[in-house]
Amino acid sequence: MKIFIGSSVEEVKTAVMIGSWLEKEGIDVNVWNEVGIFTPGQYSLDDLIKQTKEVDAAVFIFSGDDRTWYRHDIVNSVRDNILFEFGLFCGELSFEKVAIVTKGSPKLASDLSGITYINLDTGKNTAQERLINWVNKVNPDGKRVPKLSVYADSVFVFDEKGYGEQTYTVKYEDGGCVVNVDYTKQRDAEPAYSGVCINCVPQINLTANKLMKMKFDFLDSGLKCINLEIKNRKVNKQKSITIYPDMVKDGWCEIDLSRLDEELLRNIDEFVLCTKPDHFTDQSNKKATFKIDQLNFES
């Protein structure tokens, strides 16, 4: 299943967040600002019409981005192009397959009164649950291809001694997270075992998907290897897999999960990319950079 997500420029971060919710459910997502959605030199309307024919459903974020005059008063209104695009996708996909996610209390067109919206102001967890329930209703065959994109709000630093902020800096750019590792900033002679954690909320079930493809780049080759830890905190189980540069082919690293414990794979909480002192190519200068973009799972 593929879903288009539209928003104003001001709400791109919200669109990306909603995209991450859907991708954790195994849904292919097209956020409007991604490279390739709009073709340079072409009319935007042509590209939008093309999207209506390529996706199975759409989500639009309605927020009060514009101040408009309405019946002797100034109100916060949904941007006009968002309303237009909403109608465009409804016309192609049917009204039931286009969801409205509201943020704040924007003024809506009278023709849309009485519609049930997914309101972000009720809390992210509630909104996420309602969005997934809607997806389950509009997805007739229930087929999913699990894909976990790595966004800045799903990544945090993990370490044993509290030096993570000194050791790691994480920056989201070019469709993934670029991580700079600098063990020289740690005070101890023996640096802490630390890493960056990719949080899985909700938990993902990989019992039917035994091949993991990680979009990964060692970049400056400051590391000769890195550990990938797969964790299930519910049953207190984890598995560590060592990744070497020669395992990365054309930007992807394939990892066979078939020998992993089924109980571990049933409810995975997080993936952690960890470094150790002996992982560095140059032991006199323990600095490195790597990039993690996406985790795909296949049966």
Secondary structure, 3 states (H helix, E strand, C coil): CEEEEECCHHHHHHHHHHHHHHHCCCCEEEECCCECCECCCCCHHHHHHHHHHHCCEEEEEEECCEEEECCCCEEEECCHHHHHHHHHHHHHHCHHHEEEEEECCCECCHHHCCCCCEEHHHCHHHHHHHHHHHHHHHCCCCCCCCEEECCHHHEEEEECCCCHHHHEEEEEECCEEEEEEEHHHCCCCCCCCEEEEEEEEEEECCCCCCEEEEEEECCCCCECCEEEEEEECCCCEEEEEEECHHHEECCEEEEECCCCCHHHHHCEEEEEEEECHHHECCCCCCEEEEEEEEEEEEC
